[in-house]
């Protein structure tokens, strides 16, 4: 027989048995006979005060486990963010940008809303690294990144795709508006030198524009913008007749 002040704790949940199995209850159980064939803890008899202590410890273990899970989830999110972020400029990298573009073009198919992709490549950037140094080159890249962020809407998406290549995704912007904005962006950027110590580095960028609508594949959009950028770069070389962003179909 159990003592008069004993309380019978019947554990019939495998999860509860497993959880309690991780807790040292040595010295917590009082004399008593467990039902025949019951699990290790099933039918164990505890004094009320000792049962309370056991439950408090169990709740503490649950809280610790939940904290560990939350910390691991937060770490996973940080790693995901790092995998999609350019460490130099803090912008999205190519992987992160392509993921945003994929989702936005998919949404455009569902809702019939389009947008404009501006592909940007700095002209003659390699000599900056070769003659002045990589520190100056990094400063120039950060300057371009900051310029783009400050000169587009908060809803637009800016990324460094790699090297001296950048992209701006203008959501819900049609072809006419997108090309006009890209021309203004190009003109302003090319008139804004990058500070590098006591030096002002001239910045020159070629841009290509591609619009997309409900039937666009994000990879095709990037290819069109890339081709338009190279046409613009060829037209802007010394001796070229035109220095404008070429129009494109679509």
C-alpha positions in Angstrom: 0.0 0.0 0.0 1.1 3.5 -0.7 1.6 6.0 2.2 -1.5 8.2 2.9 0.1 11.3 1.4 1.2 9.5 -1.8 -0.2 10.4 -5.3 -0.4 7.9 -8.1 1.2 9.2 -11.3 0.1 7.1 -14.2 2.1 7.7 -17.4 0.5 6.2 -20.5 2.1 8.4 -23.1 5.3 7.1 -24.8 6.5 10.7 -25.2 6.0 11.5 -21.5 7.8 8.2 -20.6 10.7 9.2 -22.9 10.9 12.7 -21.5 10.9 11.5 -17.9 13.5 9.0 -18.8 15.9 11.8 -19.3 15.5 13.0 -15.7 17.3 11.6 -12.8 14.6 10.7 -10.2 16.8 8.7 -7.9 15.4 9.1 -4.4 12.2 10.7 -5.7 10.0 7.6 -5.6 8.3 6.3 -2.5 7.7 2.6 -1.6 4.8 1.2 -3.6 4.0 -1.6 -6.0 3.6 -0.6 -9.7 0.8 -2.3 -11.6 1.9 -5.6 -13.2 3.3 -5.1 -16.8 3.3 -1.2 -16.5 6.2 0.9 -17.9 9.0 1.8 -15.7 7.4 5.0 -14.5 3.8 3.9 -14.8 2.1 3.6 -11.5 5.1 4.9 -9.6 4.0 6.6 -6.4 5.4 9.9 -5.3 4.8 12.2 -2.4 3.0 15.4 -3.5 6.0 17.6 -2.8 8.3 15.3 -4.6 5.9 15.0 -7.5 5.9 18.7 -7.8 9.6 18.9 -7.9 9.7 16.2 -10.6 7.2 18.1 -12.7 9.1 21.4 -12.3 12.3 19.7 -13.5 10.4 18.2 -16.4 9.1 21.6 -17.4 12.6 23.0 -17.1 13.9 20.4 -19.4 11.1 21.2 -21.9 12.0 24.9 -21.7 15.7 24.2 -22.3 14.8 22.0 -25.3 12.6 24.7 -26.8 15.3 27.3 -26.3 17.8 25.0 -28.1 15.4 24.5 -31.0 14.8 28.3 -31.3 18.6 29.0 -31.3 19.2 26.4 -34.0 16.3 27.9 -36.1 17.8 31.3 -35.7 21.2 30.0 -36.7 19.7 28.4 -39.8 18.1 31.7 -40.8 21.4 33.5 -40.3 23.2 31.0 -42.5 20.5 31.3 -45.2 20.8 35.1 -45.1 24.6 34.8 -45.4 24.3 32.5 -48.3 22.2 35.1 -50.2 24.1 38.2 -49.2 27.2 39.8 -50.7 29.6 40.3 -47.9 31.3 43.4 -49.3 28.2 45.6 -50.0 25.5 43.9 -47.9 23.3 43.7 -51.0 21.7 40.5 -52.2 24.1 38.3 -54.2 23.3 36.5 -57.4 21.7 33.6 -55.6 19.5 35.8 -53.5 18.5 38.0 -56.4 17.6 35.2 -58.6 15.4 33.8 -55.9 13.6 37.1 -55.6 13.2 37.4 -59.3 11.9 33.9 -59.6 9.2 34.6 -57.0 8.3 38.0 -58.5 8.0 36.6 -62.1 5.9 33.8 -60.7 3.6 36.3 -59.0 3.4 38.2 -62.2 2.0 35.2 -63.9 -0.7 34.8 -61.3 -1.7 38.4 -61.0 -0.8 39.8 -64.4 1.7 42.4 -63.0 5.0 43.0 -64.7 8.2 44.8 -63.8 11.6 45.9 -65.2 15.0 44.4 -64.7 18.0 46.8 -65.0 21.4 45.0 -65.5 24.4 47.2 -64.7 28.1 46.6 -65.5 30.9 49.0 -64.6 33.1 50.1 -67.5 36.9 49.7 -67.2 36.7 48.7 -63.6 39.7 46.3 -63.6 42.3 49.1 -64.0 41.2 50.5 -60.7 42.1 47.3 -58.9 45.3 46.9 -61.0 46.7 50.5 -60.7 45.2 51.9 -57.4 44.6 48.7 -55.5 41.8 46.4 -54.4 40.9 48.6 -51.4 40.0 51.4 -53.8 38.1 49.0 -56.0 36.1 47.8 -53.0 35.4 51.4 -52.0 34.1 52.0 -55.5 31.9 49.0 -55.4 30.4 50.0 -52.1 29.8 53.5 -53.5 27.9 52.1 -56.4 25.8 49.9 -54.1 24.9 52.8 -51.8 24.1 55.0 -54.8 21.7 52.4 -56.2 19.9 51.8 -52.9 19.5 55.6 -52.4 18.2 56.3 -55.9 15.5 53.6 -56.3 12.3 53.0 -54.5 12.2 51.1 -51.2 10.2 48.4 -52.9 12.8 47.9 -55.6 15.5 45.2 -55.2 19.2 45.9 -55.6 21.9 43.2 -55.9 25.5 42.7 -56.6 25.6 39.8 -59.0 29.3 39.4 -58.8 32.5 41.3 -59.7 31.4 44.7 -61.0 27.9 43.6 -62.1 24.8 44.9 -60.3 21.1 44.5 -60.9 18.0 46.5 -60.0 14.6 44.9 -60.0 11.8 47.5 -60.4 8.6 45.9 -59.4 5.3 46.9 -61.0 7.1 49.1 -63.6 6.2 49.0 -67.2 8.6 49.1 -70.1 8.4 52.9 -70.8 8.7 53.9 -67.1 11.5 51.3 -66.6 13.6 52.5 -69.5 13.2 56.2 -68.4 14.2 55.4 -64.8 17.2 53.4 -66.0 18.4 56.3 -68.2 18.2 58.7 -65.3 20.0 56.2 -63.0 22.8 55.7 -65.5 23.2 59.5 -66.1 23.4 60.2 -62.3 25.7 57.4 -61.5 28.1 58.3 -64.3 28.2 61.8 -62.9 29.0 60.7 -59.3 32.6 59.8 -58.7 33.5 57.4 -55.9 35.5 58.7 -53.0 38.6 56.6 -52.3 40.8 58.2 -49.7 42.0 61.5 -51.1 41.0 60.4 -54.6 37.8 60.7 -56.6 37.4 57.8 -58.9 35.2 58.4 -62.0 32.5 55.9 -62.4 31.1 54.7 -65.7 28.4 52.1 -66.1 26.6 50.4 -68.9 23.0 49.3 -68.4 20.6 47.0 -70.1 16.8 46.9 -69.5 14.4 44.0 -69.8 10.8 44.1 -68.9 8.7 41.1 -67.9 5.0 40.3 -67.8 2.8 37.3 -66.9 4.5 34.9 -69.4 8.1 35.5 -68.5 10.7 33.1 -67.2 13.1 34.7 -64.8 16.2 33.2 -66.5 15.1 34.6 -69.9 14.5 38.0 -68.3 18.1 38.0 -67.0 19.5 36.9 -70.4 17.6 39.7 -72.2 18.9 42.3 -69.7 22.4 41.0 -70.0 22.4 41.2 -73.8 20.9 44.7 -73.7 23.7 45.8 -71.4 26.4 44.5 -73.7 24.8 46.3 -76.6 24.8 49.5 -74.5 28.4 49.0 -73.6 29.4 48.6 -77.3 27.5 51.8 -78.2 29.2 53.7 -75.4 32.7 52.9 -76.4 34.8 55.8 -77.9 33.9 56.4 -81.5 30.4 54.9 -81.1 27.6 57.1 -82.5 25.0 56.6 -79.7 25.3 56.6 -76.0 21.8 55.5 -75.0 20.3 52.4 -73.5 19.0 50.3 -76.4 15.4 49.5 -76.4 14.3 45.9 -76.6 11.3 43.8 -77.4 9.3 42.6 -74.4 
